[in-house]
Amino acid sequence: MSTKVRIGFVGVGGMGQAAHLRNYVMVPDCEVVALAEVKPDQARKVAARWGVPKVYASHEELLAKEKLDGIVASQPFTRHGTLVPELLRAGIPVLTEKPIAGSIEMGQKIVQAVKASKTWMMIGYHKRSDPATMLAKQEIVRLQQTQELGKLNYIRLLMPAGDWMANGFNQNVAANDPNPTLTWDPPASDMDEATNGAYIGFVNYYIHQVNLMRHLLGETWSVNYAAKSGLLLAGESASGVTCSLEMSPYNTTVDWQEHAMICFERGWIRVDLPAPLAFNRPGRVEIFRDPGNGVAPRTEIPQLPWVHAMWSQAQNFVAAIQGKQPTMCTAADALEDIKLAREYIRIWKGK
């Protein structure tokens, strides 16, 4: 592709601006050519703030009038089943926030829409794009091939509630438009209201970790234990690797303390990830190796570039559009996350 990738935005609310728009305008191979926003005052102000030349009142108008190479649609996930199939009919790649949908039925609907569209969709699991995660994943694959630290035994994820915003909304443009009336997806048919509320709460906050676990494992996993407290779930991967997710055993107010421990028989990799909206700050990787046979154990801390995950994700989406790399997380891949989430809720709530 000799010219810049032409991106159109559908929705520029809080996350649309902070997590996406401010990052796409920094990607050298990308040009944000237009946005669609149902709040007219906000649309004008955001376009002026970030230098977007054209504004439309709806995604239908945007798609009818613009020649785009990709769409970024930052919308509440509980309306993905209604909106995303309409976007996919344009036949160009779409990126949305996580998760793929608010129910398995809506997720399956989207996967079918992707197949019918002859294009592809990327789900915004930005933690996969953090330089720390990318380096750790590369090393995990290498160690599994060489077996120099033995087999992969255990993966533990910890994510307590904390300051996930890290002042990330400070650059956002605010407006005074009234909230519009939107069309929402129906709730899951196999859950009552209370159970569905627990499910939506879990996927809203912890689906990133459900996805990251599969990414680090390189295979699927299943949930076989859920603490009544809601603080811990545990499971096992397809090849027998034990895995656990600790959910807010404590809280932080002005910090973010998320990490992953990937344990081999004779060493480990630790990944510390920054707050989701932290800017120009990558995660941190620490690698401990104790190969035995008289070899001295050692710890490595690679120096990572000053690149944050959301910007890296934007670059990865653009590169996938250009055909330079595969998409970081497909719709079919992301469907597995909400199936795992449903499995966890069934064990936790008994429904």
C-alpha positions as CSV (number, residue, x, y, z in Angstrom):
1,M,0.0,0.0,0.0
2,S,1.8,3.1,-1.3
3,T,-0.3,5.7,0.4
4,K,-1.3,6.2,4.0
5,V,-4.0,3.9,5.5
6,R,-7.3,5.8,5.6
7,I,-9.1,5.3,8.9
8,G,-12.6,6.4,9.8
9,F,-13.8,6.6,13.4
10,V,-17.3,5.6,14.6
11,G,-17.7,7.2,18.0
12,V,-15.3,9.6,19.7
13,G,-16.5,9.4,23.3
14,G,-14.2,9.0,26.3
15,M,-12.3,5.8,25.2
16,G,-12.7,6.7,21.6
17,Q,-10.5,9.7,22.2
18,A,-8.2,8.6,25.0
19,A,-7.5,5.0,24.0
20,H,-7.7,5.4,20.2
21,L,-7.9,8.7,18.4
22,R,-5.0,10.3,20.1
23,N,-2.9,7.3,19.2
24,Y,-4.0,6.8,15.6
25,V,-3.1,10.4,14.7
26,M,0.5,9.6,15.8
27,V,0.9,6.5,13.5
28,P,3.1,7.6,10.5
29,D,1.4,5.2,8.0
30,C,-2.1,6.3,9.0
31,E,-4.4,9.2,8.3
32,V,-7.7,9.7,10.2
33,V,-9.8,11.1,7.4
34,A,-13.3,11.3,9.0
35,L,-15.3,10.5,12.1
36,A,-18.9,9.7,12.8
37,E,-20.4,10.9,16.1
38,V,-24.1,11.2,17.1
39,K,-23.3,14.1,19.4
40,P,-22.8,17.0,16.9
41,D,-21.1,19.5,19.3
42,Q,-18.6,16.8,20.5
43,A,-18.0,15.7,16.9
44,R,-17.0,19.3,15.9
45,K,-14.8,19.9,18.9
46,V,-13.0,16.5,18.7
47,A,-12.4,16.9,14.9
48,A,-10.9,20.4,15.5
49,R,-8.8,19.2,18.4
50,W,-7.2,16.3,16.5
51,G,-7.3,17.7,12.9
52,V,-9.8,15.3,11.5
53,P,-11.1,17.0,8.2
54,K,-14.6,15.5,7.9
55,V,-17.4,14.9,10.4
56,Y,-20.6,12.8,9.9
57,A,-23.7,12.4,12.0
58,S,-23.9,8.6,11.5
59,H,-21.9,5.6,10.5
60,E,-24.2,5.1,7.6
61,E,-23.3,8.5,6.2
62,L,-19.6,8.0,6.9
63,L,-19.5,4.7,5.0
64,A,-21.6,6.0,2.1
65,K,-19.4,9.1,1.5
66,E,-15.8,8.0,2.4
67,K,-13.4,5.5,0.9
68,L,-11.8,3.9,3.9
69,D,-9.2,1.2,4.5
70,G,-10.3,0.6,8.1
71,I,-12.8,1.5,10.8
72,V,-12.2,2.1,14.5
73,A,-15.4,1.8,16.4
74,S,-15.1,2.5,20.1
75,Q,-18.5,1.7,21.4
76,P,-20.1,0.0,24.5
77,F,-19.6,-3.7,24.0
78,T,-23.3,-4.3,24.8
79,R,-24.2,-2.8,21.5
80,H,-21.6,-4.5,19.3
81,G,-24.1,-7.1,18.1
82,T,-26.3,-4.4,16.7
83,L,-23.7,-2.1,15.3
84,V,-20.7,-4.2,14.2
85,P,-22.4,-6.3,11.5
86,E,-23.6,-3.1,9.9
87,L,-20.0,-1.9,9.8
88,L,-18.7,-5.2,8.5
89,R,-21.0,-5.0,5.5
90,A,-18.7,-2.2,4.1
91,G,-16.1,-5.0,3.5
92,I,-13.2,-3.3,5.3
93,P,-11.4,-4.2,8.5
94,V,-13.0,-3.1,11.8
95,L,-11.4,-2.6,15.2
96,T,-13.6,-2.5,18.4
97,E,-12.9,-2.4,22.1
98,K,-13.0,-5.6,24.1
99,P,-14.9,-7.9,24.6
100,I,-16.4,-8.9,21.3
101,A,-19.9,-8.7,22.7
102,G,-22.0,-8.8,25.9
103,S,-23.2,-12.4,25.3
104,I,-22.2,-15.5,23.5
105,E,-25.2,-15.2,21.1
106,M,-24.1,-11.7,20.0
107,G,-20.5,-12.8,19.7
108,Q,-21.5,-15.7,17.5
109,K,-23.6,-13.2,15.4
110,I,-20.5,-11.0,14.9
111,V,-18.3,-14.0,14.0
112,Q,-20.8,-15.0,11.3
113,A,-21.0,-11.4,10.1
114,V,-17.2,-11.4,9.7
115,K,-17.3,-14.6,7.6
116,A,-20.1,-13.1,5.4
117,S,-18.2,-9.8,4.9
118,K,-15.0,-11.4,3.4
119,T,-13.0,-9.0,5.6
120,W,-11.6,-9.3,9.2
121,M,-12.1,-7.8,12.6
122,M,-9.6,-7.0,15.4
123,I,-10.6,-6.9,19.0
124,G,-8.8,-4.3,21.1
125,Y,-7.0,-6.4,23.6
126,H,-4.2,-3.8,23.9
127,K,-2.2,-5.8,26.4
128,R,-1.2,-8.1,23.6
129,S,0.4,-5.1,21.9
130,D,2.4,-3.9,25.0
131,P,6.1,-4.2,24.2
132,A,6.5,-6.2,27.4
133,T,3.9,-8.7,26.5
134,M,5.3,-9.0,22.9
135,L,8.8,-9.7,24.2
136,A,7.5,-12.1,26.9
137,K,5.4,-14.0,24.3
138,Q,8.4,-14.3,22.0
139,E,10.6,-15.7,24.8
140,I,7.8,-18.1,26.0
141,V,7.6,-19.6,22.5
142,R,11.4,-19.9,22.3
143,L,11.7,-21.6,25.7
144,Q,8.9,-24.0,24.8
145,Q,10.9,-24.9,21.7
146,T,14.3,-25.3,23.3
147,Q,13.1,-26.7,26.7
148,E,16.2,-25.1,28.2
149,L,14.2,-24.2,31.4
150,G,12.1,-27.3,31.3
151,K,8.4,-27.4,30.6
152,L,5.8,-24.6,31.2
153,N,4.2,-25.4,34.6
154,Y,2.0,-22.5,35.7
155,I,0.8,-19.0,34.8
156,R,-0.6,-16.6,37.4
157,L,-2.3,-13.3,36.6
158,L,-3.0,-10.6,39.2
159,M,-5.0,-7.5,38.6
160,P,-6.3,-5.5,41.6
161,A,-8.6,-2.6,41.1
162,G,-6.7,0.6,40.8
163,D,-6.1,3.9,38.9
164,W,-6.5,2.4,35.4
165,M,-6.9,5.9,33.9
166,A,-3.5,7.4,34.8
167,N,-4.8,10.8,33.8
168,G,-5.5,9.4,30.4
169,F,-8.7,11.4,29.9
170,N,-7.0,14.8,30.5
171,Q,-6.6,15.5,26.8
172,N,-10.2,14.6,26.0
173,V,-12.6,17.2,24.5
174,A,-15.9,17.6,26.5
175,A,-19.1,18.9,25.0
176,N,-22.7,19.6,26.2
177,D,-24.7,17.4,23.9
178,P,-27.6,15.4,25.5
179,N,-27.2,11.7,25.6
180,P,-28.7,10.2,22.5
181,T,-31.1,7.2,22.3
182,L,-29.1,4.2,21.2
183,T,-30.1,0.6,20.2
184,W,-28.7,-2.0,22.6
185,D,-28.2,-5.7,22.3
186,P,-30.6,-8.1,24.1
187,P,-29.1,-9.7,27.2
188,A,-28.0,-13.3,27.2
189,S,-30.9,-15.7,27.0
190,D,-29.4,-18.2,29.5
191,M,-29.0,-15.9,32.5
192,D,-31.4,-14.1,34.9
193,E,-30.9,-10.4,35.5
194,A,-28.7,-10.8,38.5
195,T,-26.5,-13.5,36.9
196,N,-26.2,-11.4,33.7
197,G,-25.2,-8.4,35.8
198,A,-22.3,-10.4,37.4
199,Y,-21.3,-11.7,33.9
200,I,-21.2,-8.2,32.4
201,G,-19.3,-6.8,35.4
202,F,-16.7,-9.6,35.1
203,V,-16.2,-9.3,31.3
204,N,-16.0,-5.5,31.6
205,Y,-13.2,-5.6,34.0
206,Y,-11.4,-8.9,33.7
207,I,-11.9,-10.1,30.1
208,H,-8.4,-8.6,29.3
209,Q,-6.9,-11.2,31.7
210,V,-9.0,-14.1,30.3
211,N,-7.6,-13.2,26.9
212,L,-4.1,-12.6,28.1
213,M,-4.0,-16.0,29.7
214,R,-4.8,-17.7,26.4
215,H,-2.3,-15.5,24.6
216,L,0.5,-16.4,27.0
217,L,-0.4,-20.1,27.1
218,G,-0.6,-20.3,23.3
219,E,-3.6,-22.6,23.7
220,T,-7.1,-22.7,25.2
221,W,-7.8,-23.2,28.9
222,S,-10.8,-24.0,31.0
223,V,-12.0,-22.8,34.4
224,N,-12.4,-25.5,37.1
225,Y,-12.5,-23.5,40.3
226,A,-14.1,-20.2,41.4
227,A,-13.8,-18.8,44.9
228,K,-17.1,-17.8,46.5
229,S,-15.4,-14.5,47.4
230,G,-15.1,-13.6,43.7
231,L,-11.3,-13.0,44.2
232,L,-9.9,-16.1,42.5
233,L,-10.5,-18.4,39.6
234,A,-8.3,-21.3,38.6
235,G,-8.1,-23.6,35.7
236,E,-6.0,-25.8,33.4
237,S,-4.8,-25.4,29.8
238,A,-5.4,-28.0,27.1
239,S,-1.8,-29.4,27.7
240,G,-2.2,-29.4,31.5
241,V,-0.6,-26.1,32.5
242,T,-2.1,-24.8,35.7
243,C,-3.4,-21.2,35.6
244,S,-5.0,-18.7,38.0
245,L,-6.4,-15.2,38.0
246,E,-6.5,-13.2,41.2
247,M,-9.1,-10.4,41.0
248,S,-8.6,-7.5,43.4
249,P,-7.4,-9.1,46.6
250,Y,-6.5,-5.5,47.4
251,N,-7.1,-2.1,45.9
252,T,-4.8,0.8,45.0
253,T,-5.8,4.4,44.6
254,V,-2.9,6.1,42.8
255,D,-1.2,3.1,41.2
256,W,-1.7,0.2,38.9
257,Q,-0.2,-3.2,39.9
258,E,-1.0,-5.8,37.3
259,H,1.4,-8.6,36.6
260,A,1.8,-12.0,35.0
261,M,4.1,-14.8,36.3
262,I,4.9,-17.5,33.7
263,C,6.7,-20.3,35.5
264,F,8.9,-23.0,33.9
265,E,10.5,-25.8,35.8
266,R,13.8,-23.9,36.1
267,G,12.9,-20.3,35.8
268,W,10.2,-17.8,35.2
269,I,9.2,-14.7,33.3
270,R,7.4,-11.8,35.1
271,V,5.5,-9.2,33.2
272,D,4.4,-6.0,34.9
273,L,1.9,-4.0,32.9
274,P,1.1,-0.3,33.3
275,A,-2.3,1.3,33.7
276,P,-4.3,0.9,30.4
277,L,-4.3,4.6,29.6
278,A,-0.7,5.3,30.7
279,F,1.1,7.3,27.9
280,N,4.6,6.5,26.6
281,R,5.1,3.9,29.2
282,P,5.7,0.2,28.3
283,G,5.4,-2.7,30.7
284,R,8.4,-4.3,32.4
285,V,9.8,-7.8,31.9
286,E,12.0,-9.7,34.3
287,I,13.4,-13.2,33.4
288,F,14.9,-15.6,35.9
289,R,17.0,-18.5,34.6
290,D,18.3,-21.4,36.8
291,P,19.4,-24.1,34.2
292,G,21.2,-26.2,36.8
293,N,24.3,-28.3,36.1
294,G,26.6,-25.9,37.9
295,V,25.5,-22.9,35.8
296,A,24.9,-19.8,38.0
297,P,21.3,-18.6,38.0
298,R,20.8,-15.1,36.5
299,T,18.1,-12.5,36.2
300,E,17.6,-10.3,33.2
301,I,15.6,-7.1,32.9
302,P,15.4,-6.1,29.2
303,Q,15.2,-2.4,28.4
304,L,12.0,-1.7,26.4
305,P,11.2,1.3,24.2
306,W,9.1,4.1,25.4
307,V,6.0,2.9,23.6
308,H,2.6,2.4,25.3
309,A,0.3,-0.4,24.5
310,M,-2.5,1.6,22.9
311,W,-0.2,3.3,20.4
312,S,1.4,-0.1,19.6
313,Q,-2.0,-1.5,19.1
314,A,-2.9,1.2,16.6
315,Q,0.3,0.5,14.7
316,N,-0.5,-3.2,14.7
317,F,-4.0,-2.6,13.3
318,V,-2.6,-0.4,10.6
319,A,0.2,-2.9,9.8
320,A,-2.4,-5.7,9.5
321,I,-4.4,-3.6,7.1
322,Q,-1.3,-3.1,5.0
323,G,-0.8,-6.9,5.0
324,K,2.5,-6.7,6.9
325,Q,1.4,-8.9,9.8
326,P,-1.7,-10.9,11.0
327,T,-4.3,-9.3,13.2
328,M,-3.5,-9.4,16.9
329,C,-6.9,-10.9,17.9
330,T,-9.6,-12.0,15.6
331,A,-13.3,-12.2,16.2
332,A,-13.3,-16.0,16.4
333,D,-10.4,-15.8,18.8
334,A,-12.2,-13.3,21.0
335,L,-15.4,-15.4,21.1
336,E,-13.5,-17.9,23.2
337,D,-13.0,-15.3,25.9
338,I,-16.7,-14.7,26.5
339,K,-17.3,-18.5,26.5
340,L,-14.7,-18.8,29.2
341,A,-16.3,-15.9,31.1
342,R,-19.6,-17.7,31.0
343,E,-18.0,-20.9,32.3
344,Y,-16.6,-19.0,35.2
345,I,-19.9,-17.3,36.1
346,R,-21.6,-20.7,35.9
347,I,-19.1,-22.2,38.4
348,W,-19.1,-19.1,40.6
349,K,-22.9,-18.4,40.7
350,G,-24.1,-21.9,40.0
351,K,-26.3,-20.6,37.2
